[in-house]
Amino acid sequence: EIELDAKVVLGWVTEEFNSNLHHASLILDCRTLANQIPQVRMKYCIREANKCANALARTGLDSNQDFMLLDSTLVGLCIQLFCDNSGLYYERLRPLYTDFV
């Protein structure tokens, strides 16, 4: 099961026709890799449900290493992993709008 928090990207990868020529080679690579998995299901998840994956991606981005192997949980992820394992959801933050008269 592959979860993406970007509906547009999910559409690019799962649909046959792709009008985004700028990222066509990357999208084709994703499709090819997904087709190599015997049973794959791609689905959309809200960004708040993807906090652990986003935190790990940020950690990799901040590192100068090409490859990281973690043999223990990063300190900052312990609470997020606990919440994910417990099935807790994060409240989605929305900007406050005011009506102008």
Salt bridges, closest charged atoms under 4 A:
GLU1 OE1 - ARG41 NH2 3.44
GLU1 OE2 - LYS43 NZ 3.24
GLU3 OE2 - LYS43 NZ 3.64
GLU48 OE1 - ARG92 NE 3.59
